[in-house]
Amino acid sequence: MAGDADIIVVGAGLAGLVAATEIADAGKRVILVDQEGEQSLGGQAFWSFGGLFLVDSRGGNSADSASRTATTSPCRDWIGSAGFDRDEDLWPRRWAEAYVAFRGR
């Protein structure tokens, strides 16, 4: 199997998928391997998308540039999409609130 490829990418998370795609687009033969089954393609991306939020990513919207608290729209949007509804979500939620507050300075 390894002799059939120019490069072997280990890990089918987002980084591995992007790397494999770039390698294939460059005309190289690539093998992508992962310890998980096909149902887990993309790795932890399924779970992390709830916490992926970039303040000021709406094209300079002044509402996104204002001082932020947990009640402002950018933070409410993030918390609403991420859920943060379990006991173990306490620190991720605090991180989200701190990030939005820091980014709003």
trRosetta pair geometry for C-beta under 8 A, 3 or more apart (Angstrom, degrees):
i j d omega theta_ij theta_ji phi_ij phi_ji
1 4 5.9 -60 -164 24 35 114
1 5 7.6 6 153 -3 64 108
1 31 6.4 97 159 -119 97 160
2 5 6.4 -74 -157 41 39 99
2 8 6.1 -39 -125 -54 87 135
2 31 7.0 -106 -106 29 49 152
4 29 6.5 -112 145 149 63 141
4 31 7.0 87 82 -57 94 121
5 8 5.8 106 93 -68 142 71
5 28 8.0 61 -174 154 74 89
5 29 4.6 -142 -130 120 54 95
5 30 5.7 72 -155 -131 118 15
5 31 4.2 -111 -45 -14 160 97
6 23 7.4 -169 77 179 111 114
6 28 4.2 -97 58 -167 144 102
6 29 4.8 120 -4 51 87 74
6 30 6.8 -42 54 -70 84 57
7 23 5.3 -109 59 -151 139 148
7 28 5.8 37 8 143 109 137
7 29 7.6 158 27 86 66 53
7 30 5.1 -19 72 -111 91 82
7 31 7.7 -167 98 29 48 67
8 30 7.4 149 -100 -162 27 63
8 31 4.8 -19 -115 66 78 100
8 32 7.9 168 -163 -83 57 25
8 33 6.5 2 -176 5 103 112
9 12 7.9 101 113 -81 107 59
9 16 5.0 141 152 -157 117 87
9 19 5.1 156 -124 99 137 118
9 20 4.7 -118 27 -70 156 92
9 23 7.0 -166 -46 7 122 149
9 30 6.0 19 -7 -175 107 113
9 31 7.2 -176 27 88 68 48
9 32 4.9 -15 67 -109 106 71
9 33 7.3 165 84 25 55 65
10 16 7.1 -103 94 -117 28 128
10 33 5.7 -22 -114 70 61 95
10 34 7.5 135 -172 -87 51 50
11 15 7.0 5 113 76 124 96
11 16 3.9 -166 100 -60 77 140
11 33 7.9 19 -16 85 30 60
11 34 5.8 76 -133 -104 24 88
11 43 7.1 16 -180 -72 89 132
12 16 5.0 -105 -99 95 23 136
12 17 6.1 62 -166 -60 63 85
12 20 8.0 -6 -116 -9 72 145
12 32 5.6 87 -91 160 96 114
12 33 7.5 -130 -40 110 100 17
12 34 3.7 -71 7 -46 105 141
12 36 7.3 -121 52 57 112 99
12 40 7.6 111 82 105 114 82
12 41 5.5 -64 142 -133 127 63
12 42 7.1 -31 135 -28 84 25
12 43 6.5 169 94 -44 58 88
13 16 5.2 94 45 14 60 103
13 17 7.0 -118 103 -5 29 93
13 34 7.9 139 -28 -116 61 129
13 42 6.5 37 -146 168 43 29
13 43 2.8 -6 -106 -7 86 151
13 44 6.5 -2 -129 21 118 74
13 45 6.7 145 -165 -29 78 98
14 17 5.7 -57 -145 38 30 111
14 18 6.2 27 158 -17 66 107
14 42 6.2 33 -65 -156 70 69
14 43 6.4 -99 -10 42 66 115
14 45 5.0 106 -48 -70 111 129
15 18 5.9 -57 -148 38 29 109
15 19 6.2 30 154 -19 65 108
16 19 5.6 -53 -143 37 31 112
16 20 6.2 30 158 -18 65 107
16 32 6.3 118 157 -148 108 106
16 34 7.1 135 106 -77 165 108
16 43 7.5 111 25 -32 114 127
17 20 5.8 -54 -145 38 28 109
17 21 6.3 29 155 -19 63 108
17 32 7.4 51 -97 -142 52 150
17 41 7.6 86 -80 178 128 88
17 42 6.7 -6 -27 -97 147 58
18 21 5.7 -56 -148 37 30 112
18 22 6.3 29 155 -18 66 107
19 22 5.9 -57 -148 37 29 110
19 23 6.3 30 155 -20 64 108
20 23 5.7 -55 -147 37 30 113
20 24 6.3 28 156 -16 65 108
20 30 5.0 165 -147 134 77 146
20 32 4.5 -7 -97 -76 152 121
21 24 5.8 -57 -146 40 29 108
21 25 6.1 29 155 -19 65 108
22 25 5.6 -54 -143 38 29 112
22 26 6.4 28 154 -19 63 107
23 26 5.8 -60 -153 36 29 110
23 28 4.8 -69 175 68 84 120
23 30 4.4 99 102 -68 131 138
24 27 7.8 80 177 -47 33 11
24 28 6.7 -99 -89 66 30 68
24 29 7.9 43 -108 -120 72 24
24 30 5.3 -92 -60 20 83 123
34 40 7.3 -148 131 91 139 107
34 41 7.8 156 36 -104 159 56
34 43 7.7 -137 -141 -73 140 86
36 39 7.7 -102 155 66 103 70
36 40 3.6 -50 143 65 139 145
36 43 7.6 145 28 -101 145 57
37 40 5.9 96 62 11 60 98
38 41 5.8 -5 -169 -38 52 108
40 43 6.8 47 157 -95 92 29
42 45 4.4 -81 161 41 102 125
42 46 6.3 99 102 -37 123 84
44 47 5.2 -53 -172 45 76 107
44 48 5.4 69 131 -23 92 109
45 48 5.7 -62 -132 44 33 105
45 49 6.3 47 168 -41 68 97
46 49 6.8 -51 -163 9 20 110
47 50 6.8 -49 177 17 46 108
48 51 5.7 -71 -163 50 58 99
48 52 5.9 66 141 -42 84 103
49 52 5.3 -46 -136 19 42 119
50 81 5.9 -172 -144 129 65 79
50 82 3.7 111 159 -124 94 61
50 83 6.1 -28 -162 11 142 94
51 78 7.6 52 -136 -173 45 101
51 82 5.1 68 -75 -116 62 128
51 92 6.2 -81 -103 -172 137 120
51 96 6.7 -120 -141 -81 88 114
53 57 8.0 -154 178 18 53 137
53 74 7.4 139 163 179 125 89
53 77 7.2 150 -137 102 136 99
53 78 4.2 -58 -36 -106 173 111
53 81 7.6 142 -73 58 119 130
53 82 7.8 -80 -26 -43 125 117
53 96 7.3 52 45 -143 132 104
53 100 8.0 -15 110 -76 127 101
54 57 3.9 81 93 -47 104 134
55 64 6.0 167 -173 -176 72 100
55 68 7.4 -83 -131 -40 142 160
55 74 5.3 60 -116 180 90 154
55 99 7.4 177 -14 137 123 89
55 100 5.7 143 -72 -126 135 66
55 103 4.0 120 60 121 145 148
55 104 6.7 -93 175 -60 152 73
56 60 7.0 25 -163 -93 86 39
56 61 7.8 -167 -132 44 48 75
56 64 5.0 156 -87 133 46 121
56 65 6.2 66 -100 -81 100 75
56 103 6.8 -144 -5 163 107 115
57 64 7.5 -137 29 -167 49 159
58 61 4.2 -13 96 -2 119 124
58 64 5.3 156 35 -31 113 150
60 64 7.6 -168 -178 60 13 117
60 65 7.1 7 -164 -43 55 127
61 64 4.5 79 75 5 96 107
61 65 7.2 179 92 -10 51 88
62 65 5.4 -61 -147 39 41 110
62 66 6.7 58 154 -42 69 92
63 66 6.0 -37 -154 5 34 116
63 73 5.9 9 154 42 122 139
63 74 7.8 161 129 -35 87 93
64 73 7.8 -82 -82 82 63 110
64 74 5.6 93 -126 -64 77 128
65 104 7.2 138 -176 -140 30 70
66 72 7.0 -165 87 -141 107 141
66 104 6.5 -12 101 -158 38 116
67 72 7.9 -170 106 -65 51 151
67 101 8.0 20 -175 -143 71 67
67 104 5.2 112 -138 142 31 125
67 105 7.6 46 -114 -92 76 43
68 72 4.5 -112 -139 40 72 150
68 74 6.1 -50 -121 55 135 116
68 75 5.8 134 178 -30 114 116
68 100 4.6 -111 131 146 149 94
68 101 5.3 -139 84 -93 94 46
68 103 7.2 10 21 69 143 84
68 104 3.7 172 2 -36 100 156
69 72 5.5 116 46 -17 60 97
69 75 6.9 -106 104 26 33 155
69 97 7.9 6 -177 -161 45 99
69 101 6.8 44 -100 -93 41 101
70 75 5.2 -129 -137 136 35 146
70 76 7.7 97 161 -66 53 67
70 79 7.3 50 -163 -37 86 151
70 97 4.9 -17 -85 -123 94 119
70 100 7.9 119 -91 69 45 136
71 75 7.1 20 24 74 14 123
71 76 6.6 26 -164 -59 32 109
72 75 5.2 78 62 20 79 103
72 76 6.7 -150 94 -9 33 96
72 100 7.2 -176 64 154 116 130
72 104 7.7 84 58 -90 166 156
73 76 5.6 -58 -136 40 28 112
73 77 6.0 33 163 -25 66 105
74 77 5.8 -53 -149 32 28 113
74 78 6.6 25 155 -16 63 107
74 100 5.5 170 106 -142 112 120
74 104 7.9 174 49 -71 142 114
75 78 5.7 -54 -149 37 34 110
75 79 6.1 28 157 -14 68 109
75 96 6.9 128 -143 139 83 97
75 97 6.0 56 -147 -113 130 64
75 100 4.3 161 -80 103 97 173
75 101 8.0 30 -75 -46 136 71
76 79 5.9 -58 -141 43 28 106
76 80 5.9 31 158 -22 64 112
77 80 5.8 -61 -148 38 23 112
77 81 6.4 11 160 -10 63 109
78 81 6.2 -64 -148 40 26 100
78 82 5.9 11 162 -8 67 117
78 96 5.4 -174 129 -172 134 127
78 100 6.8 -156 20 -63 147 131
79 82 6.0 -61 -133 46 26 103
79 83 7.9 -122 176 48 53 9
79 84 5.6 -56 -148 26 79 131
79 93 6.6 55 -118 -136 101 96
79 96 6.5 148 -73 114 78 147
79 97 7.9 31 -66 -67 119 86
82 89 7.8 153 137 -154 106 127
82 92 7.3 -147 163 136 140 122
82 93 7.8 172 101 -92 133 73
82 96 6.8 -148 28 -81 162 159
83 86 7.7 33 128 -7 114 83
83 89 7.0 -107 105 -117 85 163
84 89 4.0 171 -149 156 59 133
84 92 6.2 -151 -108 92 99 102
84 93 4.0 98 -157 -78 144 110
84 96 7.3 -108 -67 21 144 145
85 89 6.4 44 29 32 25 156
86 89 4.7 106 57 -10 73 106
87 90 6.6 -15 178 -26 47 105
89 92 5.2 -62 -155 50 63 111
89 93 5.4 66 146 -28 87 104
90 93 6.0 -64 -154 36 23 109
90 94 6.4 18 154 -15 63 108
91 94 5.5 -51 -141 38 37 111
91 95 6.2 42 156 -23 66 102
92 95 5.5 -52 -147 35 32 114
92 96 6.4 36 153 -22 64 103
93 96 5.6 -52 -150 33 33 113
93 97 6.4 31 153 -16 66 105
94 97 5.7 -53 -146 38 33 110
94 98 6.1 32 155 -18 66 108
95 98 5.8 -58 -146 40 29 110
95 99 6.1 32 155 -23 65 107
96 99 5.8 -54 -146 34 28 112
96 100 6.4 24 157 -15 63 106
97 100 6.0 -56 -148 37 29 108
97 101 6.3 27 155 -16 64 109
98 101 5.7 -56 -145 40 31 110
98 102 6.0 29 157 -18 66 109
99 102 5.8 -57 -143 39 27 108
99 103 6.0 24 159 -18 65 112
100 103 5.8 -55 -141 39 27 110
100 104 6.3 28 157 -23 61 111
101 104 5.9 -63 -152 34 27 112
101 105 7.6 45 150 -42 58 89
102 105 6.2 -37 -168 -4 38 114
